[in-house]
Amino acid sequence: MSWLFGVGNKGHGDVPQFPVPPPSSGGGGDAGGSGDGGKDKGGGGGLFGKSSDAYRFDSAALERAAQAAKELERSKYAREALDLTKQQEVSKQLETQKQMKEYEAQLEQLKVEQVRVQQEERRKTLAEETKQQQQRAQYQDQLARKRYDDQLAQQARMNEENIRRQEESVKKQEALRRSTIEHEAELRHKNEMQRLEAELRGKAKVDRENMDIIREQIKLKAAENRQTVLESIKTAGSVLGTGFQAFIGDWDKVTATALGLTMVAVGVYTAKYGTGVAAKYIESRLGKPSLVRDTSRFTALEALKHPIKTVKAMKLKPEDALQGIILRPKLEERLRDIAIATRHTKKNKGYYRNILMYGPPGTGKTMFAKSLAQHSGMDYAIMTGGDVAPMGKEGVTAMHKVFDWAYTSSRGVLLFVDEADAFLRKRSTEVISEDMRATLNAFLYRTGEQSQKFMLVLASNQPEQFDWAVNDRLDEMVEFDPPGLEERERMVRQYFEKYVLEPATQGKGRLKVGQFDYGAKCSEIAAIAEGLSGREIAKMGVAWQARAYASEDGVLTERMVEEVVSDAIAQHARKVQWQEDQERMAQRHSVMDPAFRSSKDTPVLPPLTGSSSPSRSGKP
């Protein structure tokens, strides 16, 4: 509505907002106010000077306002304009109320936030107080424990002091008792010596006084003995002479005597040589040859010594040939086929196949040989090649005795030769003695043909050193590799259960097992035990048992297990290093040896790979 009063109207001049006060009485003032308005405005003359401009009143504005009001009243939009003005006022009031409500809401939110902050501060305070109380309680508990430990230590020191005092007292008493006993013994010895001295002196005095009587008694006894001996000789001579004359005079007695002596001589000779023949026969049937280290055949002496064991062994039934033996899957499958074929060979009365098992030591060759014999229903005999060389000239006889003994078995014999390369070396390149050469020839002679009585199984770590004739007698070659990760884990679990868990659960000893994850630990051991053979893993299980028995409480902890594993791995690495050093040294000496350089042109045995058997060439 400011346009009603001329505010902001650019078409009109400045309109004063306040009325100008009336001028003072006098014509000059009216003339000056009406006529010299320009001068007053420009020069500042008159009663008010420069300040009179603020109090001028423009009546034209009122007229324009009145005119506008009249036009507004006559306009048809007058009421709408008034309603619009009211609505604007109401909107301003509502906006003001909204701002007030927002302000009040902000105040409430500030109060809630203040309460939340107070609650948070209180919670932090309570948590801090609780923490302080816990720390205080822990500190008090530590103080109490420390006081208790100090009391225990003080009590232990007092006990040790009391024990030391008691030991010193006992030592003093023992020393006094020992000194008393020694003094008593010394006095007793002195008294005994004095008594003996007195007795000897008295006896010597009596002997000196009775010297003549004793001499006469000795002379009388000697004369009586001489007379008795002479009379005995005379009587015996007369009796023997009379009997001999009577025997010579009767020829019947002489003939009977000669015939009796002849019969006695014949009986002694017959008994001597007959006993030798019977002993050899019994030895070949029931005895054990000297080269055989171990066998499942029971001799008569062993059957008498262990009758229960003999009966149990006779009642044993063949089981799985690979029971308790852990190998690679492909090798297990191949060995199981060999075991089945061997078992059916005996049933079908076929010929046995000779096998060579080669590989690093401790990979299960001997175990499988024994299990193969039991599974096939045969007897097994184990001999080692190192026992042949010391036999010397008796090696040929001992070798023939082994095969003669094998032929007497009704069940068949699996002859397992361990370390066979010790005496089955090449005859052309190796330097061997004549006795060893003759023994090797005897072995080749007895194994030249297929047999239904015995099966030959050779085991060696260096099969390339075999004589070519020995390789010709082999029907199948099996390589035993070191166990892989899966096989090592199975072995570790098997031997851990055998040597640790079973004694701990069955209560056979003081062995106990600590709280740790056995399965995870076995897997971890198998992962780090790369290169270890089955025998080394078995020894590791025995070492766990020994470590537990050596502890104070008999508990096998995880730390003990890890220490044993570390020692086993370190020892294996040391053995490998020794072997490499020895091979390097041998290679250096071989290169420096002229005999080695001259033997380079000799044929070398091809590597033992595959399972095909070489052709037979008959006897050597």
C-alpha positions in Angstrom: 0.0 0.0 0.0 3.0 2.2 -0.1 2.0 3.5 -3.5 -1.0 5.3 -1.9 1.4 7.6 0.0 3.8 8.1 -2.9 6.6 6.0 -1.6 8.7 4.7 -4.4 6.8 6.9 -7.0 9.4 8.2 -9.4 7.0 10.6 -11.2 6.7 12.9 -8.1 9.2 14.8 -6.1 10.3 14.0 -2.5 7.3 13.9 -0.2 8.0 14.6 3.4 6.7 12.1 5.9 6.2 14.6 8.7 4.3 17.9 8.6 6.3 21.1 8.7 5.5 23.3 11.7 3.8 26.6 10.9 6.0 29.6 10.4 6.1 32.5 12.8 3.8 35.6 12.4 5.0 38.2 10.0 4.6 38.9 6.4 8.2 38.4 5.6 8.0 34.9 6.8 5.1 34.0 4.5 6.7 35.8 1.7 10.0 34.1 2.3 8.3 30.7 2.9 6.2 30.9 -0.3 8.3 33.1 -2.5 11.8 32.2 -1.6 11.4 28.5 -1.3 14.2 28.0 -3.8 16.5 30.1 -1.9 15.8 28.5 1.4 16.4 25.1 -0.2 19.6 26.1 -1.9 21.1 28.8 0.4 19.8 27.9 3.8 18.1 31.2 4.6 14.9 31.7 6.7 14.0 30.7 10.2 14.9 27.1 10.1 17.7 27.2 7.6 18.9 23.8 6.2 16.8 21.7 8.6 13.4 22.9 7.3 13.4 20.4 4.5 12.6 17.5 6.9 9.4 19.1 8.0 7.7 19.9 4.8 4.3 18.4 4.1 3.1 17.5 0.6 -0.7 17.7 0.4 -0.7 16.2 -3.1 0.3 12.9 -1.6 -2.8 12.9 0.5 -4.9 13.7 -2.4 -3.4 10.9 -4.4 -4.0 8.5 -1.5 -7.5 9.6 -1.2 -8.0 9.2 -4.9 -6.4 5.8 -4.9 -8.6 4.7 -1.9 -11.7 5.8 -3.8 -10.6 3.9 -6.9 -9.9 0.9 -4.8 -13.3 1.0 -3.2 -14.9 1.3 -6.6 -12.7 -1.6 -7.9 -14.2 -5.1 -8.0 -10.9 -6.6 -6.6 -10.9 -4.5 -3.4 -12.1 -7.4 -1.2 -9.8 -9.9 -2.8 -6.9 -7.5 -2.3 -7.9 -7.2 1.4 -8.2 -11.0 1.7 -4.9 -11.4 0.0 -3.3 -9.0 2.5 -4.9 -10.9 5.4 -3.6 -14.2 4.0 -0.2 -12.8 3.7 -0.4 -11.7 7.3 -1.7 -15.1 8.3 1.1 -16.8 6.3 3.7 -14.6 8.0 2.2 -15.6 11.4 2.2 -19.3 10.5 5.7 -19.0 9.3 6.6 -17.3 12.5 4.9 -20.1 14.5 6.7 -22.7 12.4 10.0 -21.1 13.2 9.0 -21.0 16.8 8.1 -24.8 16.7 11.4 -25.6 14.9 13.2 -23.6 17.5 11.3 -25.5 20.3 12.1 -28.8 18.5 15.7 -27.9 18.3 15.6 -27.0 22.0 14.0 -30.5 22.7 16.6 -32.2 20.5 19.4 -30.3 22.3 17.9 -31.5 25.6 17.8 -35.1 24.4 21.3 -34.8 23.1 22.4 -33.4 26.4 20.7 -36.3 28.2 22.4 -38.8 25.8 25.7 -37.2 26.3 25.2 -37.3 30.1 24.2 -41.0 29.8 27.2 -41.7 27.7 29.5 -39.9 30.1 27.9 -41.8 32.9 28.4 -45.1 31.0 32.0 -44.3 30.4 32.4 -43.4 34.0 30.9 -46.7 35.1 33.0 -48.6 32.6 36.1 -46.8 33.8 35.1 -47.5 37.4 34.5 -51.1 36.5 37.9 -51.3 34.8 39.6 -49.6 37.8 37.8 -52.1 40.1 39.0 -55.1 37.9 42.5 -53.7 37.8 42.3 -53.2 41.5 41.0 -56.8 42.0 43.7 -58.2 39.7 46.4 -56.2 41.5 45.0 -57.5 44.8 44.9 -61.0 43.4 48.5 -60.6 42.1 49.5 -59.3 45.5 47.8 -62.2 47.2 49.4 -64.7 44.8 52.7 -63.1 45.3 52.3 -63.2 49.1 51.2 -66.9 48.7 54.2 -67.6 46.5 56.5 -65.8 49.0 55.0 -67.9 51.8 55.5 -71.1 49.8 59.0 -70.1 49.0 59.7 -69.2 52.6 58.1 -72.5 53.7 60.2 -74.3 51.2 63.3 -72.6 52.4 62.4 -73.5 56.0 61.8 -77.1 54.9 65.1 -77.2 53.1 66.8 -75.7 56.1 65.1 -78.3 58.4 66.0 -81.1 56.0 69.6 -79.9 55.8 69.8 -79.7 59.6 68.3 -83.2 59.9 70.8 -84.5 57.3 73.7 -82.9 59.1 72.4 -84.4 62.3 72.1 -87.8 60.7 75.5 -87.5 59.2 77.0 -86.6 62.6 75.2 -89.6 64.2 76.3 -91.9 61.4 79.9 -90.6 61.7 79.8 -91.2 65.5 78.3 -94.7 65.0 80.9 -95.5 62.3 83.7 -94.3 64.5 82.3 -96.4 67.4 82.0 -99.5 65.3 85.5 -99.0 63.9 86.9 -98.5 67.4 85.1 -101.7 68.6 86.4 -103.6 65.6 89.9 -102.4 66.2 89.7 -103.5 69.9 88.2 -106.8 68.9 91.0 -107.3 66.3 93.6 -106.5 68.8 92.1 -108.9 71.4 91.8 -111.7 68.7 95.4 -111.2 67.6 96.6 -111.3 71.2 94.6 -114.5 71.8 96.0 -116.2 68.6 99.5 -115.1 69.5 99.1 -116.6 73.0 97.6 -119.9 71.6 100.4 -120.2 69.0 103.0 -119.5 71.6 101.5 -122.2 73.9 101.3 -124.7 71.0 104.8 -124.0 69.9 106.0 -124.5 73.4 104.1 -127.9 73.7 105.5 -129.0 70.3 109.1 -128.2 71.4 108.6 -130.1 74.6 107.0 -133.2 72.7 109.5 -133.2 69.8 111.0 -136.6 70.6 107.6 -138.3 71.1 106.3 -136.9 67.7 109.5 -138.1 65.9 109.1 -141.6 67.2 105.4 -141.7 66.2 106.3 -140.7 62.6 108.9 -143.4 62.3 106.5 -146.1 63.5 103.8 -145.0 61.0 106.3 -145.0 58.1 107.5 -148.5 58.9 104.0 -149.8 59.1 103.1 -148.3 55.7 106.2 -149.8 54.0 105.4 -153.3 55.3 101.8 -153.0 54.2 102.7 -151.9 50.6 105.2 -154.7 50.2 102.8 -157.4 51.3 100.1 -155.9 48.9 102.5 -156.1 45.9 103.5 -159.6 46.7 99.8 -160.8 47.0 98.7 -159.0 43.7 101.7 -160.5 41.8 100.9 -164.0 42.9 97.2 -163.6 42.1 97.8 -162.1 38.6 100.5 -164.7 37.7 98.3 -167.6 38.7 95.3 -166.1 36.7 97.4 -165.4 33.6 98.8 -168.9 33.6 95.3 -170.4 34.0 94.0 -168.2 31.1 96.8 -169.2 28.8 96.3 -172.8 29.6 92.6 -172.7 28.6 92.2 -171.9 24.8 88.4 -171.5 24.9 88.7 -168.5 27.2 91.3 -167.0 24.9 89.0 -167.4 21.9 86.0 -166.0 23.7 88.0 -163.0 24.9 89.3 -162.2 21.4 85.8 -162.5 19.9 84.3 -160.2 22.6 86.9 -157.5 21.9 86.2 -157.7 18.2 82.5 -157.3 18.7 83.1 -154.3 21.0 85.3 -152.6 18.3 82.7 -153.2 15.6 79.9 -151.8 17.9 81.9 -148.7 18.7 82.7 -148.1 15.0 79.1 -148.7 13.9 77.7 -146.4 16.6 80.1 -143.7 15.8 79.4 -143.5 12.1 75.8 -144.4 12.4 75.2 -141.6 14.8 76.9 -139.2 12.3 74.7 -140.3 9.5 71.5 -140.0 11.6 72.6 -136.6 12.9 73.1 -135.4 9.3 69.7 -136.7 8.3 68.0 -135.2 11.4 69.8 -131.9 10.7 68.6 -131.9 7.1 65.1 -132.6 8.1 64.6 -130.7 11.4 67.7 -128.6 11.9 68.5 -125.1 10.6 71.5 -124.4 8.3 74.2 -122.1 9.6 73.6 -119.5 6.8 69.9 -119.1 7.7 69.4 -116.3 10.2 65.7 -116.6 10.8 63.0 -119.1 9.6 59.4 -119.9 10.3 60.2 -123.7 10.3 60.3 -125.0 13.8 63.2 -127.3 14.7 62.8 -130.1 17.2 64.7 -128.2 19.8 62.7 -125.0 19.4 59.4 -127.0 19.4 60.4 -128.5 22.8 61.4 -125.1 24.1 58.4 -123.3 22.9 55.5 -125.7 22.5 52.7 -123.1 22.9 54.4 -120.8 20.3 54.7 -123.8 18.0 51.0 -124.7 18.3 49.9 -121.1 17.7 52.1 -120.9 14.6 50.6 -124.1 13.2 47.1 -122.7 13.7 47.8 -119.4 12.0 45.8 -118.8 8.9 47.1 -116.8 5.9 46.2 -113.2 6.0 46.5 -110.2 3.6 50.1 -110.0 2.3 50.1 -106.2 2.8 48.6 -106.1 6.3 50.5 -103.5 8.3 52.6 -102.5 5.3 52.1 -99.0 3.8 53.4 -98.4 0.3 52.4 -96.4 -2.8 49.1 -97.5 -4.3 50.6 -98.7 -7.6 53.3 -100.7 -5.7 50.7 -102.2 -3.4 48.6 -103.3 -6.3 51.6 -105.0 -8.0 52.7 -106.7 -4.8 49.2 -108.0 -4.1 49.1 -109.5 -7.6 52.5 -111.2 -6.9 51.1 -112.6 -3.5 48.0 -114.0 -5.2 50.0 -115.6 -8.0 52.4 -117.2 -5.4 49.6 -118.6 -3.4 47.9 -120.1 -6.4 51.3 -121.5 -7.6 51.4 -123.8 -4.6 47.8 -124.9 -5.0 48.3 -125.6 -8.7 51.7 -127.3 -8.2 53.3 -124.8 -10.6 56.8 -123.3 -10.6 57.7 -120.4 -8.4 58.9 -117.1 -9.8 62.1 -115.5 -8.5 61.8 -111.9 -7.5 64.3 -109.0 -7.0 63.3 -106.2 -4.7 65.5 -103.2 -4.8 65.4 -99.7 -3.4 66.6 -97.6 -0.4 66.9 -99.3 3.0 63.9 -99.3 5.3 61.3 -99.3 2.6 59.5 -102.5 3.6 61.3 -105.2 1.5 61.9 -107.7 4.4 58.5 -107.1 5.8 56.8 -107.9 2.5 59.0 -111.0 2.1 57.8 -112.5 5.4 54.2 -111.5 4.8 54.4 -113.0 1.3 55.6 -116.3 2.8 52.8 -116.4 5.4 50.2 -115.4 2.9 51.2 -118.1 0.4 51.3 -120.8 3.1 55.1 -121.3 2.7 57.9 -121.3 5.2 60.3 -118.4 5.0 64.1 -118.4 5.5 66.1 -115.3 5.8 69.9 -115.2 5.0 72.2 -112.2 4.5 74.9 -111.9 1.9 77.4 -110.7 4.4 77.5 -114.1 6.1 78.8 -115.9 3.0 82.2 -114.3 2.8 83.4 -115.3 6.3 82.6 -119.0 5.5 85.7 -119.3 3.3 86.1 -122.8 2.0 83.0 -124.0 3.8 80.8 -121.6 1.9 80.1 -124.1 -0.9 79.0 -126.8 1.6 76.9 -124.3 3.6 75.2 -123.1 0.4 74.4 -126.7 -0.6 73.0 -127.3 2.9 70.7 -124.4 2.5 69.1 -125.7 -0.7 69.1 -129.3 0.6 67.2 -128.1 3.7 64.8 -126.1 1.5 64.0 -129.2 -0.6 63.0 -131.1 2.5 60.1 -128.7 3.3 56.6 -130.0 2.4 55.1 -126.5 2.3 57.8 -124.9 0.2 60.4 -122.4 1.3 60.6 -118.7 0.4 64.4 -118.0 0.6 64.9 -114.3 1.2 68.5 -113.1 0.6 69.0 -109.7 2.2 71.9 -107.6 1.0 72.3 -110.0 -1.9 74.9 -107.8 -3.7 77.4 -108.7 -1.0 78.3 -112.1 -2.6 76.4 -112.1 -6.0 78.8 -109.5 -7.5 80.1 -109.6 -11.1 82.8 -112.3 -11.6 84.3 -110.4 -14.5 85.0 -107.0 -13.0 84.9 -107.4 -9.3 87.9 -108.6 -7.4 86.6 -111.6 -5.4 88.4 -114.6 -3.8 88.3 -118.1 -5.2 86.2 -119.3 -2.3 83.6 -116.6 -3.0 83.7 -117.4 -6.7 83.1 -121.1 -5.9 80.2 -120.2 -3.5 78.7 -118.0 -6.2 79.0 -120.8 -8.7 77.3 -123.2 -6.2 74.4 -120.7 -5.8 74.1 -120.4 -9.6 74.1 -124.1 -10.0 71.3 -124.7 -7.5 69.1 -121.9 -8.9 69.6 -122.6 -12.6 66.2 -124.1 -13.1 62.7 -123.3 -12.0 61.7 -125.0 -8.8 58.5 -126.2 -7.1 60.2 -126.4 -3.7 61.6 -122.9 -3.1 61.1 -119.4 -4.2 64.1 -117.0 -4.4 63.6 -113.4 -3.3 66.6 -111.1 -3.5 66.8 -107.7 -1.8 69.5 -105.2 -2.6 70.3 -101.4 -2.4 72.7 -101.7 -5.4 71.3 -104.1 -7.9 73.6 -102.8 -10.6 76.5 -104.9 -9.0 74.8 -108.3 -9.7 76.4 -110.8 -11.9 74.7 -111.2 -15.3 73.9 -114.9 -14.5 72.1 -113.8 -11.3 69.9 -111.3 -13.3 69.2 -114.2 -15.7 67.6 -116.1 -12.9 65.2 -113.3 -11.9 61.6 -113.4 -13.2 60.3 -110.1 -11.8 62.0 -106.9 -10.5 60.1 -104.6 -8.1 61.4 -101.2 -7.0 60.5 -99.9 -3.5 60.5 -96.1 -3.5 60.6 -93.9 -0.4 57.1 -93.1 0.9 55.2 -90.1 -0.4 53.2 -87.6 1.5 50.1 -89.7 1.8 52.0 -92.8 2.7 54.1 -90.9 5.3 50.9 -89.5 6.9 49.4 -93.1 7.1 52.6 -94.4 8.6 52.8 -91.5 11.2 49.2 -92.2 12.2 49.8 -96.0 12.4 52.9 -95.8 14.5 51.5 -93.0 16.7 48.6 -95.2 17.5 50.7 -98.3 18.0 53.4 -96.8 20.2 51.6 -93.9 21.9 47.8 -94.2 21.9 47.4 -97.9 22.5 49.8 -98.0 25.6 48.1 -94.8 26.9 44.5 -96.1 26.5 45.2 -99.7 27.6 47.0 -98.6 30.8 50.0 -100.9 30.2 52.5 -98.3 31.6 52.8 -94.8 32.9 52.4 -93.3 29.4 49.9 -90.5 29.0 49.2 -88.1 26.1 48.8 -84.3 26.5 46.0 -82.2 25.1 46.6 -81.4 21.4 45.2 -82.3 18.0 46.7 -85.6 17.1 45.3 -85.7 13.6 46.6 -82.2 12.6 49.9 -82.9 14.2 50.3 -86.2 12.3 49.6 -84.3 9.0 52.1 -81.6 9.9 54.8 -84.2 10.7 54.1 -86.1 7.4 54.5 -82.8 5.5 57.9 -82.0 7.0 59.3 -85.5 7.1 60.1 -85.7 3.4 62.7 -88.3 2.5 62.3 -90.4 5.7 61.9 -94.1 5.2 59.3 -96.3 6.8 61.9 -97.7 9.3 62.9 -94.1 10.3 59.2 -93.2 10.9 58.7 -96.4 13.0 61.8 -95.5 15.0 60.4 -92.0 15.5 57.2 -93.6 17.1 59.5 -95.6 19.4 61.3 -92.4 20.3 58.0 -90.7 21.3 57.3 -93.6 23.6 60.8 -93.5 25.1 60.6 -89.7 25.6 57.3 -90.0 27.5 58.7 -92.7 29.7 61.8 -90.6 30.4 59.7 -87.6 31.6 58.8 -87.1 35.2 55.1 -87.4 34.9 55.0 -89.7 31.9 53.0 -87.3 29.7 53.9 -86.9 26.0 53.4 -83.3 25.2 53.2 -81.6 21.7 56.6 -80.0 22.4 58.2 -83.5 23.0 56.7 -84.8 19.7 58.1 -81.8 17.8 61.6 -82.2 19.4 61.7 -85.9 18.4 60.6 -85.1 14.8 63.3 -82.4 14.6 66.0 -84.8 15.8 64.9 -87.5 13.3 64.9 -85.0 10.4 68.4 -83.7 11.5 69.8 -87.2 11.8 68.4 -88.1 8.3 70.0 -85.1 6.8 73.3 -86.0 8.5 73.1 -89.6 7.1 72.4 -88.3 3.6 75.4 -85.9 3.8 77.6 -88.7 5.0 76.5 -90.9 2.1 77.1 -88.1 -0.5 80.6 -87.5 0.9 81.4 -91.2 0.8 80.1 -91.5 -2.8 82.2 -88.4 -3.8 85.3 -89.9 -2.1 84.7 -93.3 -3.8 84.3 -91.6 -7.2 87.5 -89.6 -6.7 89.4 -92.7 -5.8 87.9 -94.7 -8.6 88.9 -92.0 -11.1 92.5 -92.0 -9.7 92.7 -95.8 -9.8 94.2 -97.2 -13.1 92.3 -100.4 -12.8 89.1 -98.4 -12.8 90.1 -96.5 -15.9 91.0 -99.7 -17.7 87.6 -101.3 -16.8 85.6 -98.5 -18.4 85.3 -100.6 -21.6 83.7 -103.5 -19.7 79.9 -104.0 -20.2 77.7 -102.3 -17.7 74.4 -103.8 -16.5 71.4 -102.0 -17.9 69.1 -100.2 -15.3 66.6 -102.4 -13.6 63.3 -101.1 -14.9 60.1 -102.8 -15.9 58.7 -106.1 -14.8 59.6 -108.3 -17.7 61.8 -111.3 -16.9 65.1 -112.0 -18.8 65.4 -115.2 -20.8 66.8 -118.3 -19.1 70.2 -119.5 -20.4 70.3 -122.7 -18.2 73.1 -123.4 -15.8 76.3 -121.4 -15.9 
